[in-house]
């Protein structure tokens, strides 16, 4: 198979996944469709090295991970986190629920190593799944390496419909209060949604404020992003004799620091026109892990796969319910916020908007629902998937 034919086939698979997700309004996630097509390809006519053949060997994917995680750090706004402190506590309590239930019950049912590999992908996205998959592979645990990828692929099927159901219940509750005059529009909620836009209007590159904009080229953006990622890697290497910290965790931290200091702008990878390519390379590398997944191995992991997801969702519900009671947040909103761990952005944004559109045609009512429901969902997804899951993966990979 030629390189360009391999590339065309892989791009076709990614497009079909997106097409199905758009047609089904994200009820059938693109990641699932792509995974099924990749498995079908590997079990039939794909060469085992089709991803590397197309031009994405492991070394390229690793480079993209460094850049993407550092870019994640640039998304952090301290003001958003201050406005949504209750959301942060509830999101963290949901993650704590997953950890508590899986270690408390899951260890006896599925084994310690399975639970360790399952937790970070279950509370996170593509990066944490990849970290755990690579960690399991290095530890000689081939089936668990595939398990980390498959649990990431499948978790959305639990998260999407349940989130939609609880958000509809929350939306109906809010509409009832609004129509009866008990609930006024929350201006602070709308302000929280617009924080990012307001921040974007301010000068971000404080360290380069006197530099003419024409010199801030795409390559200068890549240079600064690469430098921050390298400093994170260097710090991890220097700390290795004393304490083991994943360089990816430090990339996230260094991205936050560099943005706060004015060395990086927010979403620098998008502004350097490199985000789409980075995501494409990383997604292909994720699916590359499925080449080890034989039909017999898939049958072997189906029991722990379903079991860990079910236990994880139960743990989320219990702990978010308790946190919601204490913080006086409705149980439906609290559960929805904790469920963002199963998919993150942009699914949290898409699902919330779809629910709001389905509940009312009135523009003012939609604005009210948006101001009350969207900010906590976005912050919840950011905390769980973007931050905590990467940190957890960096810690848990050391347990294998």
TARA-V274691 format. One record per residue. PHI is phi in whole degrees, 0 to 359 (NA if undefined). PSI is psi in whole degrees, -180 to 180 (NA if undefined). D_FIRST is the distance of its C-alpha to the first C-alpha in whole Angstrom. Layout:
# TARA-V274691
PHI;PSI;D_FIRST
PHI;PSI;D_FIRST
This chain:
# TARA-V274691
NA;132;0
283;162;4
300;-45;7
290;-34;9
294;-42;7
300;-44;7
296;-44;10
298;-44;11
298;-45;11
292;-40;13
295;-36;15
297;-42;16
297;-46;16
298;-39;19
293;-44;20
300;-41;21
300;-47;23
296;-42;25
299;-46;26
295;-41;27
298;-41;29
292;-44;31
296;-34;32
263;9;33
54;43;35
72;7;33
292;-34;34
253;106;31
292;145;29
299;-35;26
299;-35;25
289;-47;25
300;-46;23
299;-43;20
297;-42;21
297;-44;21
293;-38;18
295;-44;16
300;-46;18
301;-40;17
294;-45;13
294;-32;14
277;-6;16
237;-85;14
243;-5;10
293;136;9
292;147;8
300;-27;11
255;33;10
298;-36;8
291;-46;12
295;-37;12
297;-36;8
286;-13;10
118;13;13
236;74;15
288;166;16
307;-36;19
296;-34;21
291;-43;21
298;-40;21
297;-42;25
301;-44;26
295;-35;25
298;-44;27
301;-46;30
291;-43;30
294;-42;30
290;-39;33
297;-39;35
297;-35;35
303;-42;36
300;-28;39
287;-14;40
281;-15;40
288;123;43
244;119;46
296;-31;49
294;-42;51
300;-43;49
293;-35;49
294;-43;53
293;-27;54
243;42;52
297;-34;53
295;-41;54
300;-42;50
298;-45;49
298;-44;51
295;-43;50
298;-43;46
292;-35;47
293;-36;49
298;-43;46
295;-41;44
299;-36;47
296;-42;47
299;-48;44
298;-46;44
296;-48;48
291;-43;47
291;-40;44
287;-35;45
286;-40;48
247;-45;47
299;-34;43
301;-40;44
287;-31;46
274;-39;43
241;-13;40
101;153;41
298;-48;41
296;-37;38
298;-43;36
294;-42;39
299;-43;38
290;-33;34
285;-37;35
297;-52;37
300;-46;36
295;-30;33
290;-30;35
256;13;37
212;-161;35
243;-148;31
298;-37;28
291;-47;29
294;-35;32
297;-41;29
292;-41;27
299;-46;30
289;-36;31
296;-46;27
294;-39;27
297;-43;30
294;-38;30
296;-43;27
294;-28;29
276;2;32
80;20;30
254;80;30
299;-46;27
293;-36;28
287;-27;30
297;-43;27
290;-38;25
303;-41;28
299;-39;29
288;-46;26
295;-39;27
293;-35;30
295;-40;29
294;-40;27
268;-21;30
298;-30;33
299;-29;33
294;-26;34
277;-40;37
288;-44;38
299;-58;37
294;-38;40
295;-43;42
299;-44;43
300;-42;43
295;-49;46
289;-33;48
292;-36;47
295;-39;49
295;-43;52
295;-43;52
298;-42;52
296;-39;55
297;-45;57
294;-41;57
297;-41;57
298;-44;60
294;-40;62
294;-44;61
290;-26;63
270;0;66
85;6;66
279;-19;65
233;122;62
266;159;62
297;137;59
267;103;58
295;-35;58
293;-28;56
293;-45;53
296;-37;52
298;-37;53
295;-36;51
294;-34;48
268;3;49
304;-44;49
298;-41;46
294;-40;46
295;-43;50
296;-34;48
294;-26;46
286;-22;49
277;154;50
295;123;49
269;-37;47
270;75;46
299;-33;50
285;-15;49
235;29;48
295;-26;50
270;-2;52
276;130;48
303;141;48
301;-30;45
297;-20;43
272;-10;42
276;66;41
282;172;37
303;-40;34
291;-32;33
291;-36;37
295;-46;36
298;-39;33
299;-49;35
294;-41;38
296;-44;35
296;-39;34
295;-43;37
296;-43;38
297;-39;35
294;-41;36
298;-37;39
295;-45;38
298;-44;36
297;-42;39
298;-43;42
300;-41;40
294;-42;39
292;-32;43
278;-15;44
308;-41;42
294;-25;45
263;-53;47
214;142;45
268;114;42
235;127;40
301;134;37
299;-25;36
289;-36;34
297;-43;38
292;-32;39
301;-43;37
298;-48;38
297;-45;42
293;-32;41
297;-42;40
297;-48;43
298;-46;45
297;-36;43
289;-44;44
297;-35;47
281;-11;48
86;20;47
271;-32;44
239;146;41
271;164;41
294;143;40
51;48;37
297;-33;36
292;-39;32
296;-41;32
289;-23;35
271;7;33
60;34;30
242;-4;28
294;-46;28
299;-44;25
293;-40;23
297;-44;24
296;-43;24
302;-48;20
297;-41;19
290;-39;22
296;-42;21
297;-39;17
292;-37;18
301;-49;21
291;-24;18
301;-30;16
294;-18;20
283;-8;19
294;-21;17
279;-13;20
277;91;21
284;160;22
306;-39;24
293;-36;27
292;-38;27
298;-39;27
294;-34;30
293;-36;31
263;-2;31
296;-37;32
294;-53;36
295;-28;36
297;-55;34
296;-43;36
298;-46;39
292;-38;38
294;-45;38
298;-48;41
297;-39;43
298;-44;42
294;-40;43
298;-46;46
299;-42;47
303;-48;46
297;-47;48
299;-51;51
288;-37;51
289;-33;50
298;-45;53
296;-47;56
297;-40;55
297;-41;55
301;-47;59
295;-41;60
269;3;58
60;46;60
247;138;56
302;148;56
298;-33;54
291;-44;51
294;-40;50
297;-43;50
293;-41;48
299;-42;46
298;-44;46
291;-31;45
291;-18;42
300;-20;40
299;-24;39
277;-9;36
208;-36;34
69;-162;36
278;141;36
266;2;35
299;-37;35
299;-40;39
292;-46;40
296;-48;38
297;-45;40
299;-45;43
294;-40;43
297;-41;42
296;-46;45
300;-44;47
296;-33;46
282;-19;47
272;-31;50
204;152;52
261;-15;52
288;127;55
295;-39;54
293;-39;56
294;-38;55
296;-39;52
296;-41;53
297;-46;55
296;-41;52
298;-45;49
293;-26;52
268;-31;53
255;-35;49
289;-46;46
305;-49;48
296;-33;48
293;-42;44
293;-45;43
293;-40;44
301;-46;44
296;-38;40
294;-46;40
297;-48;42
286;-60;40
285;-46;37
284;-44;37
261;-65;40
295;-39;41
296;-38;37
293;-42;36
296;-45;39
300;-44;39
298;-40;36
298;-33;37
279;-49;40
293;-30;38
297;-24;35
285;-13;38
276;-11;40
280;NA;37
